[in-house]
Amino acid sequence: MALEDGVEAHLLQQAASCDVIGSRGFEFSTTFRTQLNQQYPRLDFNQPMIEFTQHEAQARPKSRTAMVVQSGFKYLVKFNPYLDQ
């Protein structure tokens, strides 16, 4: 989502992408990521997210979600820099 689409929409897309697949997570220090995880634990986020998107892809095989799943989305989620706890 481009900044021209609206600041709020752009920031929400960037934040969700960072949270789910760790995009641009390298821009945050290890200390900050550790503090963030301590204050807001992920509570086993990764596996349910993978299962949900795979279910959606099966239910709607012509959707954008299906395309993302076929492109290896589960590996992006699984190997993001944020640890499940």
PDB file with one MODEL, atoms N, CA, C and O in Angstrom:
MODEL        1
ATOM      1  N   MET A   1       0.855  -1.154   0.000  1.00  0.00           N
ATOM      2  CA  MET A   1       0.000   0.000   0.000  1.00  0.00           C
ATOM      3  C   MET A   1       0.907   1.225   0.000  1.00  0.00           C
ATOM      4  O   MET A   1       1.782   1.374   0.853  1.00  0.00           O
ATOM      5  N   ALA A   2       0.680   2.081  -0.962  1.00  0.00           N
ATOM      6  CA  ALA A   2       1.505   3.278  -1.111  1.00  0.00           C
ATOM      7  C   ALA A   2       1.078   4.363  -0.132  1.00  0.00           C
ATOM      8  O   ALA A   2      -0.069   4.412   0.311  1.00  0.00           O
ATOM      9  N   LEU A   3       2.002   5.202   0.184  1.00  0.00           N
ATOM     10  CA  LEU A   3       1.724   6.322   1.079  1.00  0.00           C
ATOM     11  C   LEU A   3       0.628   7.219   0.500  1.00  0.00           C
ATOM     12  O   LEU A   3      -0.141   7.829   1.243  1.00  0.00           O
ATOM     13  N   GLU A   4       0.565   7.292  -0.819  1.00  0.00           N
ATOM     14  CA  GLU A   4      -0.462   8.104  -1.481  1.00  0.00           C
ATOM     15  C   GLU A   4      -1.872   7.572  -1.231  1.00  0.00           C
ATOM     16  O   GLU A   4      -2.847   8.302  -1.407  1.00  0.00           O
ATOM     17  N   ASP A   5      -1.989   6.307  -0.823  1.00  0.00           N
ATOM     18  CA  ASP A   5      -3.293   5.707  -0.525  1.00  0.00           C
ATOM     19  C   ASP A   5      -3.822   6.153   0.833  1.00  0.00           C
ATOM     20  O   ASP A   5      -4.947   5.821   1.207  1.00  0.00           O
ATOM     21  N   GLY A   6      -3.023   6.892   1.555  1.00  0.00           N
ATOM     22  CA  GLY A   6      -3.407   7.379   2.872  1.00  0.00           C
ATOM     23  C   GLY A   6      -2.381   6.946   3.902  1.00  0.00           C
ATOM     24  O   GLY A   6      -1.920   5.805   3.896  1.00  0.00           O
ATOM     25  N   VAL A   7      -2.036   7.850   4.769  1.00  0.00           N
ATOM     26  CA  VAL A   7      -1.014   7.572   5.782  1.00  0.00           C
ATOM     27  C   VAL A   7      -1.431   6.416   6.679  1.00  0.00           C
ATOM     28  O   VAL A   7      -0.633   5.516   6.938  1.00  0.00           O
ATOM     29  N   GLU A   8      -2.678   6.431   7.156  1.00  0.00           N
ATOM     30  CA  GLU A   8      -3.141   5.389   8.076  1.00  0.00           C
ATOM     31  C   GLU A   8      -3.114   4.020   7.410  1.00  0.00           C
ATOM     32  O   GLU A   8      -2.659   3.043   8.005  1.00  0.00           O
ATOM     33  N   ALA A   9      -3.604   3.949   6.169  1.00  0.00           N
ATOM     34  CA  ALA A   9      -3.619   2.672   5.447  1.00  0.00           C
ATOM     35  C   ALA A   9      -2.203   2.167   5.221  1.00  0.00           C
ATOM     36  O   ALA A   9      -1.932   0.978   5.381  1.00  0.00           O
ATOM     37  N   HIS A  10      -1.308   3.061   4.851  1.00  0.00           N
ATOM     38  CA  HIS A  10       0.087   2.691   4.622  1.00  0.00           C
ATOM     39  C   HIS A  10       0.731   2.153   5.901  1.00  0.00           C
ATOM     40  O   HIS A  10       1.378   1.106   5.882  1.00  0.00           O
ATOM     41  N   LEU A  11       0.553   2.872   7.003  1.00  0.00           N
ATOM     42  CA  LEU A  11       1.147   2.443   8.272  1.00  0.00           C
ATOM     43  C   LEU A  11       0.560   1.128   8.762  1.00  0.00           C
ATOM     44  O   LEU A  11       1.287   0.287   9.291  1.00  0.00           O
ATOM     45  N   LEU A  12      -0.748   0.938   8.592  1.00  0.00           N
ATOM     46  CA  LEU A  12      -1.379  -0.316   8.994  1.00  0.00           C
ATOM     47  C   LEU A  12      -0.829  -1.484   8.184  1.00  0.00           C
ATOM     48  O   LEU A  12      -0.541  -2.544   8.740  1.00  0.00           O
ATOM     49  N   GLN A  13      -0.684  -1.299   6.881  1.00  0.00           N
ATOM     50  CA  GLN A  13      -0.143  -2.361   6.032  1.00  0.00           C
ATOM     51  C   GLN A  13       1.294  -2.679   6.426  1.00  0.00           C
ATOM     52  O   GLN A  13       1.661  -3.850   6.525  1.00  0.00           O
ATOM     53  N   GLN A  14       2.105  -1.662   6.649  1.00  0.00           N
ATOM     54  CA  GLN A  14       3.497  -1.871   7.038  1.00  0.00           C
ATOM     55  C   GLN A  14       3.595  -2.576   8.391  1.00  0.00           C
ATOM     56  O   GLN A  14       4.410  -3.483   8.564  1.00  0.00           O
ATOM     57  N   ALA A  15       2.770  -2.163   9.341  1.00  0.00           N
ATOM     58  CA  ALA A  15       2.791  -2.769  10.677  1.00  0.00           C
ATOM     59  C   ALA A  15       2.348  -4.223  10.632  1.00  0.00           C
ATOM     60  O   ALA A  15       2.959  -5.077  11.275  1.00  0.00           O
ATOM     61  N   ALA A  16       1.291  -4.511   9.880  1.00  0.00           N
ATOM     62  CA  ALA A  16       0.806  -5.891   9.777  1.00  0.00           C
ATOM     63  C   ALA A  16       1.852  -6.771   9.110  1.00  0.00           C
ATOM     64  O   ALA A  16       2.084  -7.898   9.547  1.00  0.00           O
ATOM     65  N   SER A  17       2.477  -6.273   8.067  1.00  0.00           N
ATOM     66  CA  SER A  17       3.511  -7.034   7.380  1.00  0.00           C
ATOM     67  C   SER A  17       4.702  -7.303   8.300  1.00  0.00           C
ATOM     68  O   SER A  17       5.263  -8.399   8.290  1.00  0.00           O
ATOM     69  N   CYS A  18       5.075  -6.327   9.074  1.00  0.00           N
ATOM     70  CA  CYS A  18       6.175  -6.500  10.025  1.00  0.00           C
ATOM     71  C   CYS A  18       5.812  -7.536  11.080  1.00  0.00           C
ATOM     72  O   CYS A  18       6.624  -8.398  11.416  1.00  0.00           O
ATOM     73  N   ASP A  19       4.601  -7.450  11.595  1.00  0.00           N
ATOM     74  CA  ASP A  19       4.162  -8.370  12.643  1.00  0.00           C
ATOM     75  C   ASP A  19       4.049  -9.799  12.126  1.00  0.00           C
ATOM     76  O   ASP A  19       4.507 -10.731  12.787  1.00  0.00           O
ATOM     77  N   VAL A  20       3.451  -9.982  10.964  1.00  0.00           N
ATOM     78  CA  VAL A  20       3.150 -11.327  10.468  1.00  0.00           C
ATOM     79  C   VAL A  20       4.365 -12.011   9.859  1.00  0.00           C
ATOM     80  O   VAL A  20       4.623 -13.177  10.157  1.00  0.00           O
ATOM     81  N   ILE A  21       5.120 -11.310   9.012  1.00  0.00           N
ATOM     82  CA  ILE A  21       6.247 -11.967   8.348  1.00  0.00           C
ATOM     83  C   ILE A  21       7.600 -11.363   8.710  1.00  0.00           C
ATOM     84  O   ILE A  21       8.637 -11.816   8.227  1.00  0.00           O
ATOM     85  N   GLY A  22       7.586 -10.349   9.553  1.00  0.00           N
ATOM     86  CA  GLY A  22       8.845  -9.763   9.996  1.00  0.00           C
ATOM     87  C   GLY A  22       9.473  -8.795   9.013  1.00  0.00           C
ATOM     88  O   GLY A  22      10.646  -8.449   9.155  1.00  0.00           O
ATOM     89  N   SER A  23       8.706  -8.344   8.002  1.00  0.00           N
ATOM     90  CA  SER A  23       9.299  -7.432   7.025  1.00  0.00           C
ATOM     91  C   SER A  23       9.776  -6.155   7.709  1.00  0.00           C
ATOM     92  O   SER A  23       9.085  -5.574   8.546  1.00  0.00           O
ATOM     93  N   ARG A  24      10.951  -5.750   7.334  1.00  0.00           N
ATOM     94  CA  ARG A  24      11.620  -4.571   7.879  1.00  0.00           C
ATOM     95  C   ARG A  24      11.906  -4.694   9.379  1.00  0.00           C
ATOM     96  O   ARG A  24      12.264  -3.707  10.022  1.00  0.00           O
ATOM     97  N   GLY A  25      11.753  -5.879   9.931  1.00  0.00           N
ATOM     98  CA  GLY A  25      12.044  -6.083  11.348  1.00  0.00           C
ATOM     99  C   GLY A  25      13.494  -5.830  11.692  1.00  0.00           C
ATOM    100  O   GLY A  25      13.827  -5.506  12.832  1.00  0.00           O
ATOM    101  N   PHE A  26      14.367  -5.982  10.687  1.00  0.00           N
ATOM    102  CA  PHE A  26      15.790  -5.734  10.899  1.00  0.00           C
ATOM    103  C   PHE A  26      16.066  -4.274  11.257  1.00  0.00           C
ATOM    104  O   PHE A  26      17.134  -3.940  11.770  1.00  0.00           O
ATOM    105  N   GLU A  27      15.088  -3.408  10.979  1.00  0.00           N
ATOM    106  CA  GLU A  27      15.273  -1.994  11.295  1.00  0.00           C
ATOM    107  C   GLU A  27      15.149  -1.710  12.797  1.00  0.00           C
ATOM    108  O   GLU A  27      15.514  -0.632  13.267  1.00  0.00           O
ATOM    109  N   PHE A  28      14.636  -2.684  13.534  1.00  0.00           N
ATOM    110  CA  PHE A  28      14.502  -2.542  14.986  1.00  0.00           C
ATOM    111  C   PHE A  28      15.650  -3.271  15.663  1.00  0.00           C
ATOM    112  O   PHE A  28      16.067  -4.338  15.211  1.00  0.00           O
ATOM    113  N   SER A  29      16.147  -2.711  16.722  1.00  0.00           N
ATOM    114  CA  SER A  29      17.247  -3.352  17.442  1.00  0.00           C
ATOM    115  C   SER A  29      16.761  -4.633  18.114  1.00  0.00           C
ATOM    116  O   SER A  29      15.570  -4.806  18.370  1.00  0.00           O
ATOM    117  N   THR A  30      17.691  -5.509  18.387  1.00  0.00           N
ATOM    118  CA  THR A  30      17.373  -6.743  19.099  1.00  0.00           C
ATOM    119  C   THR A  30      16.787  -6.419  20.466  1.00  0.00           C
ATOM    120  O   THR A  30      15.862  -7.091  20.923  1.00  0.00           O
ATOM    121  N   THR A  31      17.314  -5.406  21.109  1.00  0.00           N
ATOM    122  CA  THR A  31      16.803  -4.993  22.419  1.00  0.00           C
ATOM    123  C   THR A  31      15.341  -4.583  22.320  1.00  0.00           C
ATOM    124  O   THR A  31      14.523  -4.991  23.144  1.00  0.00           O
ATOM    125  N   PHE A  32      15.007  -3.778  21.316  1.00  0.00           N
ATOM    126  CA  PHE A  32      13.617  -3.346  21.143  1.00  0.00           C
ATOM    127  C   PHE A  32      12.710  -4.540  20.870  1.00  0.00           C
ATOM    128  O   PHE A  32      11.628  -4.635  21.448  1.00  0.00           O
ATOM    129  N   ARG A  33      13.137  -5.457  19.996  1.00  0.00           N
ATOM    130  CA  ARG A  33      12.306  -6.630  19.680  1.00  0.00           C
ATOM    131  C   ARG A  33      12.093  -7.496  20.917  1.00  0.00           C
ATOM    132  O   ARG A  33      11.003  -8.031  21.118  1.00  0.00           O
ATOM    133  N   THR A  34      13.119  -7.636  21.740  1.00  0.00           N
ATOM    134  CA  THR A  34      12.988  -8.411  22.976  1.00  0.00           C
ATOM    135  C   THR A  34      12.003  -7.740  23.924  1.00  0.00           C
ATOM    136  O   THR A  34      11.135  -8.403  24.491  1.00  0.00           O
ATOM    137  N   GLN A  35      12.134  -6.437  24.097  1.00  0.00           N
ATOM    138  CA  GLN A  35      11.206  -5.704  24.966  1.00  0.00           C
ATOM    139  C   GLN A  35       9.778  -5.781  24.438  1.00  0.00           C
ATOM    140  O   GLN A  35       8.836  -5.948  25.213  1.00  0.00           O
ATOM    141  N   LEU A  36       9.617  -5.662  23.144  1.00  0.00           N
ATOM    142  CA  LEU A  36       8.296  -5.742  22.523  1.00  0.00           C
ATOM    143  C   LEU A  36       7.664  -7.105  22.783  1.00  0.00           C
ATOM    144  O   LEU A  36       6.486  -7.197  23.126  1.00  0.00           O
ATOM    145  N   ASN A  37       8.454  -8.158  22.618  1.00  0.00           N
ATOM    146  CA  ASN A  37       7.947  -9.514  22.823  1.00  0.00           C
ATOM    147  C   ASN A  37       7.616  -9.774  24.291  1.00  0.00           C
ATOM    148  O   ASN A  37       6.678 -10.512  24.593  1.00  0.00           O
ATOM    149  N   GLN A  38       8.369  -9.178  25.194  1.00  0.00           N
ATOM    150  CA  GLN A  38       8.071  -9.341  26.617  1.00  0.00           C
ATOM    151  C   GLN A  38       6.778  -8.623  26.994  1.00  0.00           C
ATOM    152  O   GLN A  38       5.976  -9.137  27.773  1.00  0.00           O
ATOM    153  N   GLN A  39       6.589  -7.445  26.440  1.00  0.00           N
ATOM    154  CA  GLN A  39       5.397  -6.664  26.772  1.00  0.00           C
ATOM    155  C   GLN A  39       4.154  -7.167  26.034  1.00  0.00           C
ATOM    156  O   GLN A  39       3.049  -7.137  26.575  1.00  0.00           O
ATOM    157  N   TYR A  40       4.345  -7.628  24.800  1.00  0.00           N
ATOM    158  CA  TYR A  40       3.220  -8.099  23.978  1.00  0.00           C
ATOM    159  C   TYR A  40       3.577  -9.453  23.370  1.00  0.00           C
ATOM    160  O   TYR A  40       3.904  -9.524  22.185  1.00  0.00           O
ATOM    161  N   PRO A  41       3.522 -10.523  24.155  1.00  0.00           N
ATOM    162  CA  PRO A  41       3.905 -11.840  23.640  1.00  0.00           C
ATOM    163  C   PRO A  41       3.006 -12.277  22.484  1.00  0.00           C
ATOM    164  O   PRO A  41       1.825 -11.935  22.431  1.00  0.00           O
ATOM    165  N   ARG A  42       3.583 -13.025  21.579  1.00  0.00           N
ATOM    166  CA  ARG A  42       2.864 -13.448  20.376  1.00  0.00           C
ATOM    167  C   ARG A  42       1.862 -14.566  20.652  1.00  0.00           C
ATOM    168  O   ARG A  42       0.953 -14.790  19.853  1.00  0.00           O
ATOM    169  N   LEU A  43       2.014 -15.259  21.755  1.00  0.00           N
ATOM    170  CA  LEU A  43       1.040 -16.273  22.179  1.00  0.00           C
ATOM    171  C   LEU A  43       0.727 -17.283  21.075  1.00  0.00           C
ATOM    172  O   LEU A  43      -0.433 -17.494  20.719  1.00  0.00           O
ATOM    173  N   ASP A  44       1.774 -17.897  20.546  1.00  0.00           N
ATOM    174  CA  ASP A  44       1.629 -18.934  19.522  1.00  0.00           C
ATOM    175  C   ASP A  44       0.877 -18.406  18.298  1.00  0.00           C
ATOM    176  O   ASP A  44      -0.057 -19.046  17.816  1.00  0.00           O
ATOM    177  N   PHE A  45       1.279 -17.259  17.807  1.00  0.00           N
ATOM    178  CA  PHE A  45       0.624 -16.612  16.669  1.00  0.00           C
ATOM    179  C   PHE A  45       0.902 -17.311  15.341  1.00  0.00           C
ATOM    180  O   PHE A  45       0.000 -17.460  14.517  1.00  0.00           O
ATOM    181  N   ASN A  46       2.142 -17.738  15.131  1.00  0.00           N
ATOM    182  CA  ASN A  46       2.561 -18.197  13.809  1.00  0.00           C
ATOM    183  C   ASN A  46       1.768 -19.389  13.288  1.00  0.00           C
ATOM    184  O   ASN A  46       1.238 -19.331  12.179  1.00  0.00           O
ATOM    185  N   GLN A  47       1.674 -20.452  14.050  1.00  0.00           N
ATOM    186  CA  GLN A  47       1.000 -21.656  13.544  1.00  0.00           C
ATOM    187  C   GLN A  47      -0.480 -21.419  13.247  1.00  0.00           C
ATOM    188  O   GLN A  47      -0.937 -21.821  12.177  1.00  0.00           O
ATOM    189  N   PRO A  48      -1.250 -20.791  14.129  1.00  0.00           N
ATOM    190  CA  PRO A  48      -2.651 -20.508  13.770  1.00  0.00           C
ATOM    191  C   PRO A  48      -2.777 -19.618  12.528  1.00  0.00           C
ATOM    192  O   PRO A  48      -3.707 -19.791  11.741  1.00  0.00           O
ATOM    193  N   MET A  49      -1.856 -18.673  12.345  1.00  0.00           N
ATOM    194  CA  MET A  49      -1.903 -17.824  11.149  1.00  0.00           C
ATOM    195  C   MET A  49      -1.661 -18.653   9.892  1.00  0.00           C
ATOM    196  O   MET A  49      -2.340 -18.469   8.882  1.00  0.00           O
ATOM    197  N   ILE A  50      -0.703 -19.555   9.955  1.00  0.00           N
ATOM    198  CA  ILE A  50      -0.427 -20.434   8.818  1.00  0.00           C
ATOM    199  C   ILE A  50      -1.648 -21.298   8.518  1.00  0.00           C
ATOM    200  O   ILE A  50      -2.066 -21.409   7.366  1.00  0.00           O
ATOM    201  N   GLU A  51      -2.216 -21.904   9.549  1.00  0.00           N
ATOM    202  CA  GLU A  51      -3.386 -22.770   9.353  1.00  0.00           C
ATOM    203  C   GLU A  51      -4.577 -21.990   8.802  1.00  0.00           C
ATOM    204  O   GLU A  51      -5.290 -22.485   7.929  1.00  0.00           O
ATOM    205  N   PHE A  52      -4.796 -20.783   9.302  1.00  0.00           N
ATOM    206  CA  PHE A  52      -5.913 -19.967   8.830  1.00  0.00           C
ATOM    207  C   PHE A  52      -5.762 -19.633   7.348  1.00  0.00           C
ATOM    208  O   PHE A  52      -6.711 -19.770   6.575  1.00  0.00           O
ATOM    209  N   THR A  53      -4.575 -19.196   6.958  1.00  0.00           N
ATOM    210  CA  THR A  53      -4.392 -18.815   5.558  1.00  0.00           C
ATOM    211  C   THR A  53      -4.470 -20.024   4.638  1.00  0.00           C
ATOM    212  O   THR A  53      -4.962 -19.906   3.515  1.00  0.00           O
ATOM    213  N   GLN A  54      -3.998 -21.184   5.084  1.00  0.00           N
ATOM    214  CA  GLN A  54      -4.112 -22.386   4.261  1.00  0.00           C
ATOM    215  C   GLN A  54      -5.575 -22.789   4.103  1.00  0.00           C
ATOM    216  O   GLN A  54      -5.992 -23.204   3.022  1.00  0.00           O
ATOM    217  N   HIS A  55      -6.348 -22.670   5.166  1.00  0.00           N
ATOM    218  CA  HIS A  55      -7.782 -22.979   5.099  1.00  0.00           C
ATOM    219  C   HIS A  55      -8.481 -22.017   4.140  1.00  0.00           C
ATOM    220  O   HIS A  55      -9.290 -22.441   3.315  1.00  0.00           O
ATOM    221  N   GLU A  56      -8.174 -20.734   4.247  1.00  0.00           N
ATOM    222  CA  GLU A  56      -8.763 -19.734   3.347  1.00  0.00           C
ATOM    223  C   GLU A  56      -8.402 -20.021   1.895  1.00  0.00           C
ATOM    224  O   GLU A  56      -9.242 -19.890   1.005  1.00  0.00           O
ATOM    225  N   ALA A  57      -7.163 -20.411   1.658  1.00  0.00           N
ATOM    226  CA  ALA A  57      -6.717 -20.706   0.294  1.00  0.00           C
ATOM    227  C   ALA A  57      -7.468 -21.899  -0.289  1.00  0.00           C
ATOM    228  O   ALA A  57      -7.798 -21.907  -1.475  1.00  0.00           O
ATOM    229  N   GLN A  58      -7.739 -22.904   0.541  1.00  0.00           N
ATOM    230  CA  GLN A  58      -8.507 -24.065   0.071  1.00  0.00           C
ATOM    231  C   GLN A  58      -9.958 -23.686  -0.184  1.00  0.00           C
ATOM    232  O   GLN A  58     -10.559 -24.144  -1.156  1.00  0.00           O
ATOM    233  N   ALA A  59     -10.519 -22.860   0.675  1.00  0.00           N
ATOM    234  CA  ALA A  59     -11.921 -22.459   0.533  1.00  0.00           C
ATOM    235  C   ALA A  59     -12.124 -21.509  -0.645  1.00  0.00           C
ATOM    236  O   ALA A  59     -13.188 -21.502  -1.265  1.00  0.00           O
ATOM    237  N   ARG A  60     -11.113 -20.714  -0.950  1.00  0.00           N
ATOM    238  CA  ARG A  60     -11.205 -19.716  -2.030  1.00  0.00           C
ATOM    239  C   ARG A  60      -9.959 -19.809  -2.911  1.00  0.00           C
ATOM    240  O   ARG A  60      -9.069 -18.963  -2.824  1.00  0.00           O
ATOM    241  N   PRO A  61      -9.898 -20.834  -3.754  1.00  0.00           N
ATOM    242  CA  PRO A  61      -8.674 -21.104  -4.519  1.00  0.00           C
ATOM    243  C   PRO A  61      -8.270 -20.026  -5.524  1.00  0.00           C
ATOM    244  O   PRO A  61      -7.139 -20.037  -6.010  1.00  0.00           O
ATOM    245  N   LYS A  62      -9.157 -19.108  -5.840  1.00  0.00           N
ATOM    246  CA  LYS A  62      -8.807 -18.045  -6.795  1.00  0.00           C
ATOM    247  C   LYS A  62      -8.570 -16.705  -6.100  1.00  0.00           C
ATOM    248  O   LYS A  62      -8.557 -15.657  -6.746  1.00  0.00           O
ATOM    249  N   SER A  63      -8.388 -16.746  -4.803  1.00  0.00           N
ATOM    250  CA  SER A  63      -8.216 -15.516  -4.025  1.00  0.00           C
ATOM    251  C   SER A  63      -6.747 -15.096  -3.955  1.00  0.00           C
ATOM    252  O   SER A  63      -5.841 -15.856  -4.297  1.00  0.00           O
ATOM    253  N   ARG A  64      -6.553 -13.883  -3.507  1.00  0.00           N
ATOM    254  CA  ARG A  64      -5.193 -13.393  -3.276  1.00  0.00           C
ATOM    255  C   ARG A  64      -4.516 -14.222  -2.186  1.00  0.00           C
ATOM    256  O   ARG A  64      -3.317 -14.489  -2.257  1.00  0.00           O
ATOM    257  N   THR A  65      -5.291 -14.626  -1.177  1.00  0.00           N
ATOM    258  CA  THR A  65      -4.734 -15.468  -0.113  1.00  0.00           C
ATOM    259  C   THR A  65      -4.189 -16.763  -0.689  1.00  0.00           C
ATOM    260  O   THR A  65      -3.107 -17.204  -0.302  1.00  0.00           O
ATOM    261  N   ALA A  66      -4.927 -17.381  -1.614  1.00  0.00           N
ATOM    262  CA  ALA A  66      -4.460 -18.622  -2.242  1.00  0.00           C
ATOM    263  C   ALA A  66      -3.143 -18.387  -2.979  1.00  0.00           C
ATOM    264  O   ALA A  66      -2.230 -19.208  -2.902  1.00  0.00           O
ATOM    265  N   MET A  67      -3.050 -17.280  -3.684  1.00  0.00           N
ATOM    266  CA  MET A  67      -1.820 -16.953  -4.403  1.00  0.00           C
ATOM    267  C   MET A  67      -0.651 -16.789  -3.427  1.00  0.00           C
ATOM    268  O   MET A  67       0.450 -17.281  -3.674  1.00  0.00           O
ATOM    269  N   VAL A  68      -0.905 -16.094  -2.325  1.00  0.00           N
ATOM    270  CA  VAL A  68       0.146 -15.875  -1.329  1.00  0.00           C
ATOM    271  C   VAL A  68       0.571 -17.199  -0.698  1.00  0.00           C
ATOM    272  O   VAL A  68       1.762 -17.436  -0.495  1.00  0.00           O
ATOM    273  N   VAL A  69      -0.394 -18.058  -0.388  1.00  0.00           N
ATOM    274  CA  VAL A  69      -0.083 -19.371   0.197  1.00  0.00           C
ATOM    275  C   VAL A  69       0.748 -20.197  -0.783  1.00  0.00           C
ATOM    276  O   VAL A  69       1.722 -20.835  -0.384  1.00  0.00           O
ATOM    277  N   GLN A  70       0.372 -20.189  -2.052  1.00  0.00           N
ATOM    278  CA  GLN A  70       1.114 -20.947  -3.066  1.00  0.00           C
ATOM    279  C   GLN A  70       2.527 -20.409  -3.259  1.00  0.00           C
ATOM    280  O   GLN A  70       3.406 -21.122  -3.745  1.00  0.00           O
ATOM    281  N   SER A  71       2.743 -19.171  -2.886  1.00  0.00           N
ATOM    282  CA  SER A  71       4.060 -18.548  -3.033  1.00  0.00           C
ATOM    283  C   SER A  71       4.978 -18.797  -1.841  1.00  0.00           C
ATOM    284  O   SER A  71       6.096 -18.283  -1.806  1.00  0.00           O
ATOM    285  N   GLY A  72       4.520 -19.580  -0.862  1.00  0.00           N
ATOM    286  CA  GLY A  72       5.367 -19.918   0.279  1.00  0.00           C
ATOM    287  C   GLY A  72       5.179 -19.042   1.502  1.00  0.00           C
ATOM    288  O   GLY A  72       6.100 -18.879   2.302  1.00  0.00           O
ATOM    289  N   PHE A  73       3.994 -18.481   1.649  1.00  0.00           N
ATOM    290  CA  PHE A  73       3.693 -17.596   2.775  1.00  0.00           C
ATOM    291  C   PHE A  73       4.026 -18.235   4.119  1.00  0.00           C
ATOM    292  O   PHE A  73       4.529 -17.560   5.017  1.00  0.00           O
ATOM    293  N   LYS A  74       3.750 -19.534   4.265  1.00  0.00           N
ATOM    294  CA  LYS A  74       3.975 -20.172   5.569  1.00  0.00           C
ATOM    295  C   LYS A  74       5.434 -20.088   5.998  1.00  0.00           C
ATOM    296  O   LYS A  74       5.723 -20.022   7.193  1.00  0.00           O
ATOM    297  N   TYR A  75       6.357 -20.091   5.042  1.00  0.00           N
ATOM    298  CA  TYR A  75       7.771 -19.995   5.404  1.00  0.00           C
ATOM    299  C   TYR A  75       8.125 -18.580   5.867  1.00  0.00           C
ATOM    300  O   TYR A  75       8.956 -18.400   6.758  1.00  0.00           O
ATOM    301  N   LEU A  76       7.498 -17.594   5.266  1.00  0.00           N
ATOM    302  CA  LEU A  76       7.722 -16.218   5.717  1.00  0.00           C
ATOM    303  C   LEU A  76       7.229 -16.034   7.148  1.00  0.00           C
ATOM    304  O   LEU A  76       7.883 -15.379   7.960  1.00  0.00           O
ATOM    305  N   VAL A  77       6.074 -16.614   7.449  1.00  0.00           N
ATOM    306  CA  VAL A  77       5.519 -16.522   8.807  1.00  0.00           C
ATOM    307  C   VAL A  77       6.390 -17.308   9.777  1.00  0.00           C
ATOM    308  O   VAL A  77       6.740 -16.823  10.854  1.00  0.00           O
ATOM    309  N   LYS A  78       6.730 -18.520   9.380  1.00  0.00           N
ATOM    310  CA  LYS A  78       7.475 -19.425  10.263  1.00  0.00           C
ATOM    311  C   LYS A  78       8.856 -18.882  10.633  1.00  0.00           C
ATOM    312  O   LYS A  78       9.320 -19.069  11.758  1.00  0.00           O
ATOM    313  N   PHE A  79       9.501 -18.216   9.696  1.00  0.00           N
ATOM    314  CA  PHE A  79      10.874 -17.774   9.928  1.00  0.00           C
ATOM    315  C   PHE A  79      11.003 -16.269  10.160  1.00  0.00           C
ATOM    316  O   PHE A  79      12.075 -15.697   9.965  1.00  0.00           O
ATOM    317  N   ASN A  80       9.908 -15.631  10.578  1.00  0.00           N
ATOM    318  CA  ASN A  80      10.025 -14.206  10.895  1.00  0.00           C
ATOM    319  C   ASN A  80      10.892 -14.048  12.148  1.00  0.00           C
ATOM    320  O   ASN A  80      11.054 -15.001  12.910  1.00  0.00           O
ATOM    321  N   PRO A  81      11.446 -12.862  12.365  1.00  0.00           N
ATOM    322  CA  PRO A  81      12.380 -12.701  13.480  1.00  0.00           C
ATOM    323  C   PRO A  81      11.734 -12.613  14.857  1.00  0.00           C
ATOM    324  O   PRO A  81      12.433 -12.477  15.862  1.00  0.00           O
ATOM    325  N   TYR A  82      10.421 -12.688  14.912  1.00  0.00           N
ATOM    326  CA  TYR A  82       9.731 -12.583  16.193  1.00  0.00           C
ATOM    327  C   TYR A  82       9.380 -13.975  16.694  1.00  0.00           C
ATOM    328  O   TYR A  82       8.756 -14.760  15.980  1.00  0.00           O
ATOM    329  N   LEU A  83       9.774 -14.271  17.894  1.00  0.00           N
ATOM    330  CA  LEU A  83       9.580 -15.600  18.459  1.00  0.00           C
ATOM    331  C   LEU A  83       8.181 -15.764  19.028  1.00  0.00           C
ATOM    332  O   LEU A  83       7.645 -14.856  19.664  1.00  0.00           O
ATOM    333  N   ASP A  84       7.590 -16.943  18.791  1.00  0.00           N
ATOM    334  CA  ASP A  84       6.327 -17.276  19.450  1.00  0.00           C
ATOM    335  C   ASP A  84       6.619 -17.642  20.894  1.00  0.00           C
ATOM    336  O   ASP A  84       7.589 -18.343  21.183  1.00  0.00           O
ATOM    337  N   GLN A  85       5.779 -17.166  21.797  1.00  0.00           N
ATOM    338  CA  GLN A  85       5.933 -17.539  23.203  1.00  0.00           C
ATOM    339  C   GLN A  85       4.584 -17.726  23.813  1.00  0.00           C
ATOM    340  O   GLN A  85       4.480 -18.045  24.997  1.00  0.00           O
TER     341      GLN A  85
ENDMDL
END
